[in-house]
Amino acid sequence: MSLDRACTVPARMSCLPDAIAVIESFCQERGVAAGDALRLSLIVEELFTNTVTHGYRGDSDAPVRIALGANASEVELSYEDAAPPFDPLEHARGSTADLAGDAPDRPVGRLGIALVTSMAARIRYARDDGWNRLVVALVRAA
């Protein structure tokens, strides 16, 4: 799938609304259902928060790149940061079971990426030329 919308924002929590606005605009222009747009926004919010908090260890002018594409059946998100290498999928293995049960009984951490993977039809990670790249495909609502 070709990714035909892209933006780059600084890894600052104050810039997260700018990234979400790009997603909302893209979804509206492409006729993506509101629920799918919300899922994409939630995914970007989770990934962006992890990038700022854990990858860059706080607000930074370092870049976060987001690209989007859509066809009749899927929406695809490419999310990239230049933080130290980190494969969230490797760390999420086995954590989807942690989504079950009452919130106070769940372990701290790893739940965000478990949520992301549970919403994805396909998800893959690659480290490429100094960038962490996570590509997430969501099935579009009928």
N, C-alpha and C positions, 0 to 999 in steps of 0.2 A: 504494500500500500504506500502511496506517495504521501509524504507529510507536507502539507501545503500552507501551514501557518506556523510561525516560530516567533519566539521572543527570548530575550536574555534580560535577566534582572539581577541586581546585586543580592547576595545572600544576607539580606537584612529582613527581619520579621516585618518591618514596616513596608516592605515591598511585596509581601505575599498578596495583598489585595490587587496589586497590578497584575500579577500572574493569574489570579482567579478571574479578573476582568477579561483577559485574553481568552480564557477557556469559555467563559459565558458568551462572549461575542462570537467566537467560532461556532459554538453549539447552536446559537440562535440563527446564524447565517446558514448553517448546514441542515437545519431542521432536526437537530438531535433532541430527543425527548428530554423533558425537564429532569426526570429521574436519572437519566444517563449523565446529564450535565452535572448534577449534584454528585454523582459517584466520581466523576473525573475531578471535580473540585476537591472532594474529600481526599482522594488519592494524592493530588498535588499538595494539599495542605499537610498531609502526613509526611510525604517525602521531603518537602521544603523545610518543615520543622526539624526533621532529623538531620538534614544537611546543615542547617544553621547551628543546631545544638550540639550535634556529635561530630559531623564532618569538619566544619570550620571552627568549632568550639566557641561560637558566638557570632554576633553580627559581623559582617565582613563585606568588603567591596568585591570579593571574589564572585565570579559569574555562576549563575544557574541558567541552563538552557532548557527550554520547553518547546516541543514541536508537536503538532497535531495533524491528524489526517482522518478521513472518514470515507466509507463507502456505504452501500445500501445495508450491509449487515453488521458492520463493526465500526468502532471508533478506536484509533490508536494514538497513544501518548508516548512520546520519547522524552525522558527526563534525564538531564545530565548535570553533573557537578564535577569540579576539579579538585575535590577534597582527596585525602589519602584513600588508597584502594579499599573498597568495602563492598562485599557482595551481600546485600540484605537477604537474598534468597537462601544463601547458605546458613545464615543465622536464624532464619525463620523456620527451617525444617523442624517439624515436630511441634511447633508452637500453635498451630491451628487448633489443637485440642485445648489450648489455654483459653480459647474464646468461650468455651462452655462454662457453666457454673455462675455463681454470684460474683459480682465485681469485687467485693472485699476479699474473696478467697483466691482471686487470680494473682499470679506472680507479676511483679512490676517489670515492664519492658517487653519487647518483642511482639506486643499485641497489635501495634499499628501495621507492621508489615504483614502480619497474619490476616488482618482485615483487608489489606490491599490485595493479597494473593487470593483471598476468598471471593473477591469481586471480579477478578480477571478471568477471561477466557484463556488467555495465554500471557505469560510474563517471562522475560529473559533479561539477564544481566550480562554486561560485557565491560571490560576495562579496555579502553581504546585511546591510545595517544595521550595518556594523562587524564582521561575523563572516565568517571563512573557513568555508565549508561544503563538505564532501566527502561525497557520497552514493555508497555502494558496495552493489551488489546481487550476491549470490552464488547460484548455482544449488544447491539442496539435493541432497544425495546421495540416491539412490533407496533 
